[in-house]
Amino acid sequence: MEIIGIICEYNPLHNGHLYHLQKIKERYPDSLLILVLNGYFLERGEISVLTKEDKTRVSLESGIDIVLELPFIFGTQSADTFANTAVKILNNFGVAKIIFGSEANDVDMLINLAKKQLDDSYDACVKKYLGEGLNYPTALAKALNVEFNFLPNDLLGISYAKAIIKNNYKIDIETIKRTSDYHDTKSDNNIVSASNIREKLRNNEDIEKYVPHSILDLIIKPNVENYFKLLKYKINTDNCLDEYLDVDEGIEYRLQKYINKSNSIDEFIGYIKTKRYTYNKINRMFIHILTSLKKEDNKDLEYIKILGFNNKGKEYLNKLKDLEITTTINKESIQYMYELRASIIYDLINGTNTFSFEQKNKPVIID
């Protein structure tokens, strides 16, 4: 039996994700699928349109056997941190392969690019080009001296490969050709990107065509007005903004300068956005400010939470012995504290009650 790892945010789970799972099952009919799932706030700093509990349930209903939590602290950071933690979690559970969607669909190329990025001179080179005003994908290409279109899934794929190489994990990677463009927010094909679906949600368009019918009543349209009000209060009343993750290089002064001149979150981002502070980095920073995530609390995994499983997953979990990272939740840990904070902020924004799910700490079980 192949133990296969998947890393996804399911924001929301859509037809493209179902296609991904279908193709894995076609390749490996006798496989067990383990998902590392991001929660309430995502790698690009976005607010999830499904709660963590609902994402767990629909994942299991769609063919996943075990769902593991990617903790808030790591799931709302840049691609390398996001990927390194997710791969570490999968390695802990004996995964032999990670299969992900890819624009290039060229494993050898992604691995070669990962190896080049691990060179000691690479980071300094990227910073140099960013300092010259280039955007991140262009700076990457110049630092690596390659002609390659660094698109979102491939960037994550390179980060997965780096995590495997750097930690000497015995994990292979495989790709499935991505059939939609992340940046395309207008297409109306049956399979479109999650960003396309979220754009349609913002515009009050029907999304029934693009997602499983079972999730339509579960989708939340994040209340951006509540989000902006919370952020405005926090920035106006907190004198320690520079202590929080991603608040660097004096940007706290720009935050304080423009927060009361802005009438919406988009207007605020427009005031403070620079080539160094991208849209994604700003959104991650906002979430870290709201949850008071301090730079010093950016620590390693303290435990791995099992969010859910089916009968097949339960049988596999029962066979696992002497895991390197425990699955026992430590309610006194920094990791757990921030998971609770994230759920509270999510509830204040959306009027949900995810805090009770976090407190119960009971996995979702599907027969």
Phi, psi and omega per residue, in radians:
M1 nan 2.212 3.102
E2 -1.391 2.276 3.064
I3 -1.736 1.919 -2.984
I4 -1.995 2.337 3.137
G5 -1.774 2.497 3.079
I6 -2.298 2.438 3.097
I7 -2.133 2.019 -3.065
C8 -2.571 2.825 3.077
E9 -1.906 -0.394 3.123
Y10 0.824 1.091 -3.073
N11 -2.104 1.209 -0.036
P12 -1.693 3.051 2.967
L13 -1.125 2.297 -3.052
H14 -2.457 -3.057 -3.053
N15 -1.065 -0.569 3.104
G16 -1.119 -0.659 3.087
H17 -1.177 -0.679 3.102
L18 -1.132 -0.652 3.076
Y19 -1.091 -0.753 3.102
H20 -1.008 -0.845 -3.141
L21 -1.149 -0.692 3.124
Q22 -1.071 -0.779 -3.114
K23 -1.150 -0.635 3.083
I24 -1.106 -0.786 -3.132
K25 -1.135 -0.563 3.085
E26 -1.168 -0.706 3.127
R27 -1.252 -0.729 -3.032
Y28 -2.282 1.387 -3.075
P29 -1.035 -0.630 -3.122
D30 -1.753 1.117 -3.088
S31 -2.132 2.761 3.023
L32 -2.006 2.207 -3.041
L33 -1.799 2.133 3.104
I34 -1.962 2.151 -3.105
L35 -1.850 2.281 2.893
V36 -1.700 2.102 -2.951
L37 -2.060 2.256 3.035
N38 -1.367 2.764 -2.974
G39 -1.806 -2.069 -2.955
Y40 -1.364 -0.547 3.116
F41 -2.236 2.529 -2.829
L42 -1.995 3.108 -2.999
E43 -1.041 -0.557 3.110
R44 -1.631 0.222 3.104
G45 1.409 0.200 -3.123
E46 -1.422 2.807 3.065
I47 -1.603 2.261 -3.108
S48 -1.154 2.439 3.109
V49 -1.575 -0.008 2.989
L50 -2.266 2.500 3.066
T51 -1.196 2.834 3.123
K52 -1.079 -0.707 3.132
E53 -1.104 -0.799 -3.131
D54 -1.170 -0.675 3.084
K55 -1.081 -0.697 3.118
T56 -1.085 -0.824 -3.090
R57 -1.107 -0.829 -3.098
V58 -1.213 -0.474 3.061
S59 -1.120 -0.812 3.135
L60 -1.144 -0.677 3.127
E61 -1.193 -0.339 -3.094
S62 -1.689 0.014 3.044
G63 2.104 -0.060 3.050
I64 -1.293 2.507 -3.108
D65 -1.719 -0.610 3.132
I66 -2.416 2.351 3.082
V67 -2.044 2.191 3.128
L68 -2.016 2.566 -3.081
E69 -1.454 2.309 2.877
L70 -1.616 1.918 -3.014
P71 -1.038 2.611 -3.120
F72 -0.888 -0.775 -3.070
I73 -0.940 -0.695 -3.046
F74 -1.701 -0.480 -3.094
G75 -1.288 -0.249 3.134
T76 -1.918 0.503 3.083
Q77 -2.007 3.141 -3.068
S78 -1.134 2.974 -2.982
A79 -0.953 -0.748 -3.073
D80 -1.136 -0.758 3.125
T81 -1.192 -0.801 3.085
F82 -0.930 -0.896 -3.062
A83 -1.222 -0.755 -3.094
N84 -1.051 -0.733 -3.138
T85 -1.225 -0.754 -3.133
A86 -1.082 -0.757 3.134
V87 -1.162 -0.666 3.102
K88 -1.063 -0.712 3.113
I89 -1.101 -0.806 -3.127
L90 -1.136 -0.678 3.105
N91 -1.071 -0.646 -3.140
N92 -1.091 -0.443 -3.098
F93 -1.832 0.333 2.972
G94 1.327 0.433 3.136
V95 -1.209 2.375 3.141
A96 -1.741 -0.428 -3.124
K97 -2.452 2.536 2.933
I98 -2.026 2.212 -3.112
I99 -2.086 2.192 -3.077
F100 -2.424 2.774 3.060
G101 -1.260 2.503 -3.085
S102 -2.511 2.406 3.070
E103 -1.242 -0.745 -3.107
A104 -1.379 -0.591 -3.129
N105 0.999 0.710 -3.099
D106 -2.324 1.647 -3.047
V107 -1.084 -0.778 -3.108
D108 -1.039 -0.718 3.136
M109 -1.137 -0.761 -3.136
L110 -1.105 -0.706 3.121
I111 -1.164 -0.731 3.115
N112 -1.100 -0.702 3.097
L113 -1.155 -0.657 3.096
A114 -1.081 -0.763 3.131
K115 -1.096 -0.689 3.108
K116 -1.132 -0.639 -3.137
Q117 -1.214 -0.369 3.130
L118 -1.434 -0.076 3.074
D119 -1.140 2.485 -3.054
D120 -1.027 -0.532 -3.052
S121 -1.492 -0.155 -2.981
Y122 -1.115 -0.916 -3.064
D123 -1.028 -0.734 3.137
A124 -1.108 -0.645 -3.136
C125 -1.170 -0.756 3.106
V126 -1.077 -0.786 3.131
K127 -1.056 -0.671 3.114
K128 -1.044 -0.826 -3.108
Y129 -1.249 -0.608 3.053
L130 -1.104 -0.688 3.099
G131 -1.108 -0.422 3.102
E132 -1.479 0.002 3.051
G133 1.716 0.097 3.124
L134 -1.350 2.637 3.060
N135 -1.321 2.967 -2.984
Y136 -1.090 -0.874 -3.134
P137 -1.048 -0.671 3.130
T138 -1.182 -0.709 3.100
A139 -1.098 -0.667 3.092
L140 -1.066 -0.852 -3.094
A141 -1.069 -0.725 -3.137
K142 -1.206 -0.711 3.141
A143 -1.121 -0.566 -3.134
L144 -1.604 -0.158 -3.127
N145 0.982 0.860 3.130
V146 -2.348 2.745 2.968
E147 -1.766 1.755 -3.075
F148 -2.620 2.339 -3.135
N149 -1.527 1.731 -3.049
F150 -1.330 1.642 -3.139
L151 -1.704 2.839 -2.918
P152 -0.937 -0.851 -3.101
N153 -1.191 -0.633 3.104
D154 -1.180 -0.650 3.088
L155 -1.060 -0.767 3.089
L156 -1.154 -0.680 3.116
G157 -1.053 -0.724 3.075
I158 -1.086 -0.694 3.111
S159 -1.158 -0.647 3.058
Y160 -1.076 -0.800 -3.129
A161 -1.084 -0.722 3.111
K162 -1.063 -0.755 -3.136
A163 -1.079 -0.719 -3.139
I164 -1.155 -0.809 -3.110
I165 -1.145 -0.832 -3.068
K166 -1.083 -0.657 -3.089
N167 -1.705 0.014 3.110
N168 1.010 0.706 3.098
Y169 -1.332 2.572 3.101
K170 -1.593 1.108 -3.106
I171 -2.225 2.303 3.024
D172 -1.636 2.736 3.023
I173 -2.068 2.507 3.039
E174 -2.332 2.730 -3.121
T175 -2.155 2.723 2.973
I176 -2.161 2.263 -3.068
K177 -1.007 2.170 3.098
R178 -1.252 2.351 -3.061
T179 -1.767 -0.041 3.133
S180 -2.344 2.745 -3.117
D181 -1.688 2.157 -3.138
Y182 -0.957 -0.654 -3.047
H183 -1.436 -0.143 -3.130
D184 -1.445 1.915 -3.129
T185 -1.868 0.190 -3.056
K186 -2.029 -0.407 -3.038
S187 -1.029 2.596 3.076
D188 -2.165 0.510 3.014
N189 -1.150 2.909 3.128
N190 -1.103 -0.585 3.079
I191 -1.924 1.992 3.074
V192 -2.274 2.936 -3.100
S193 -1.288 2.812 3.078
A194 -1.101 -0.601 3.121
S195 -1.146 -0.638 3.070
N196 -1.076 -0.795 -3.130
I197 -1.123 -0.729 3.134
R198 -1.133 -0.621 3.080
E199 -1.134 -0.713 3.092
K200 -1.123 -0.677 3.082
L201 -1.059 -0.773 3.133
R202 -1.068 -0.565 -3.121
N203 -1.619 0.183 3.121
N204 1.029 0.599 3.092
E205 -1.595 2.708 3.141
D206 -1.241 2.279 -3.134
I207 -2.000 0.172 -3.044
E208 -0.987 -0.568 -3.087
K209 -1.177 -0.398 -2.900
Y210 -1.868 -0.150 -3.046
V211 -2.308 2.771 3.039
P212 -1.034 2.472 -3.094
H213 -1.015 -0.545 -3.043
S214 -1.144 -0.330 -3.079
I215 -1.741 -0.098 -3.039
L216 -0.999 -0.731 -3.118
D217 -1.397 -0.116 -3.121
L218 -1.662 -0.328 -3.032
I219 -1.206 2.363 3.131
I220 -1.907 2.347 3.001
K221 -1.642 1.823 -3.047
P222 -0.920 2.379 -3.140
N223 -1.457 1.612 -3.055
V224 -1.203 -0.418 3.082
E225 -1.178 -0.791 3.072
N226 -1.069 -0.731 3.130
Y227 -1.016 -0.830 -3.118
F228 -1.158 -0.673 3.115
K229 -1.091 -0.769 3.109
L230 -1.074 -0.773 -3.133
L231 -1.132 -0.717 3.139
K232 -1.082 -0.783 3.107
Y233 -1.061 -0.809 -3.079
K234 -1.089 -0.804 -3.093
I235 -1.185 -0.615 -3.121
N236 -1.321 -0.355 -3.018
T237 -2.024 -0.115 -3.065
D238 -1.832 2.108 3.135
N239 -1.620 0.131 -3.068
C240 -2.093 0.552 -3.056
L241 -1.000 -0.600 -3.081
D242 -1.221 -0.137 3.103
E243 -1.425 -0.235 -2.990
Y244 -1.591 2.628 -3.101
L245 -1.005 2.314 3.121
D246 1.388 -0.064 3.043
V247 -1.560 1.631 -3.005
D248 -2.249 2.911 2.963
E249 0.983 0.537 3.068
G250 1.342 0.246 -3.114
I251 -1.166 -0.306 3.116
E252 -1.036 -0.521 3.120
Y253 -1.229 -0.622 3.065
R254 -1.199 -0.653 3.099
L255 -1.058 -0.830 -3.118
Q256 -1.204 -0.547 -3.118
K257 -1.226 -0.676 -2.965
Y258 -1.845 -0.173 -3.051
I259 -1.074 -0.696 -3.106
N260 -1.509 -0.088 3.037
K261 -1.608 -0.114 -3.042
S262 -1.800 2.493 3.120
N263 -1.860 -0.059 3.134
S264 -2.743 2.890 3.128
I265 -1.131 -0.664 -3.139
D266 -1.154 -0.685 3.107
E267 -1.147 -0.698 3.125
F268 -1.093 -0.806 3.109
I269 -1.058 -0.692 3.122
G270 -1.030 -0.615 3.125
Y271 -1.217 -0.653 -2.963
I272 -1.835 -0.129 -3.086
K273 -1.193 2.381 3.039
T274 -2.395 3.055 3.101
K275 -1.162 -0.509 3.101
R276 -1.400 -0.645 3.093
Y277 -1.770 1.594 -3.101
T278 -1.317 2.961 3.117
Y279 -0.978 -0.795 -3.119
N280 -1.135 -0.752 -3.123
K281 -1.138 -0.659 3.111
I282 -1.127 -0.769 3.138
N283 -1.121 -0.677 3.062
R284 -1.102 -0.745 3.135
M285 -1.049 -0.734 3.129
F286 -1.035 -0.773 -3.130
I287 -1.136 -0.656 3.128
H288 -1.210 -0.607 3.065
I289 -1.144 -0.806 -3.098
L290 -1.088 -0.616 -3.125
T291 -1.673 0.054 -3.125
S292 0.963 0.710 3.141
L293 -1.331 1.862 -3.069
K294 -1.408 2.609 3.128
K295 -1.001 -0.649 -3.083
E296 -1.256 -0.274 -3.136
D297 -1.605 0.096 3.114
N298 -1.404 1.317 -3.013
K299 -1.865 -2.984 -3.101
D300 -1.500 2.971 3.091
L301 -1.003 2.285 3.075
E302 -1.740 -0.457 3.079
Y303 -2.865 2.921 3.062
I304 -2.094 2.112 -3.106
K305 -1.540 2.251 3.029
I306 -1.501 1.970 -3.086
L307 -1.440 -0.523 -3.122
G308 -3.097 2.914 3.109
F309 -2.877 2.836 2.988
N310 -1.859 -3.003 -3.090
N311 -1.090 -0.711 3.125
K312 -1.121 -0.724 3.105
G313 -1.138 -0.670 3.134
K314 -1.093 -0.739 3.121
E315 -1.053 -0.724 3.136
Y316 -1.176 -0.766 -3.140
L317 -1.063 -0.649 -3.132
N318 -1.161 -0.403 -3.135
K319 -1.479 -0.315 -3.076
L320 -1.300 2.309 3.140
K321 -2.257 2.582 2.997
D322 0.932 0.911 3.071
L323 -1.120 2.450 -3.139
E324 -1.131 -0.673 3.110
I325 -1.956 2.211 -3.057
T326 -1.166 2.703 3.002
T327 -1.808 0.099 3.087
T328 -1.400 2.117 -3.088
I329 -1.283 2.224 3.113
N330 -1.735 1.796 -3.074
K331 -1.258 -0.134 3.084
E332 -1.688 0.009 -3.020
S333 -1.474 2.755 3.041
I334 -1.079 -0.721 -3.120
Q335 -0.990 -0.821 -3.126
Y336 -1.187 -0.686 3.140
M337 -1.011 -0.766 -3.117
Y338 -1.293 -0.476 3.068
E339 -1.139 -0.720 3.084
L340 -1.131 -0.763 3.126
R341 -1.051 -0.753 -3.133
A342 -1.064 -0.729 -3.135
S343 -1.173 -0.644 3.129
I344 -1.131 -0.804 3.121
I345 -1.095 -0.741 3.113
Y346 -1.035 -0.748 3.140
D347 -1.158 -0.692 3.114
L348 -1.129 -0.591 3.121
I349 -1.279 -0.748 -2.910
N350 -1.947 -0.080 -3.113
G351 1.226 0.453 3.135
T352 -1.637 -3.074 3.107
N353 -2.347 0.950 -3.136
T354 -1.308 -0.342 -3.127
F355 -1.031 -0.669 -3.133
S356 -1.165 -0.617 3.081
F357 -1.100 -0.727 3.141
E358 -1.158 -0.678 -3.127
Q359 -1.208 -0.630 -3.109
K360 -1.209 -0.655 3.137
N361 0.949 0.726 3.093
K362 -1.882 2.239 3.136
P363 -1.187 2.640 3.010
V364 -1.382 2.218 -3.096
I365 -2.094 2.197 3.116
I366 -1.994 2.199 3.128
D367 -1.306 nan nan
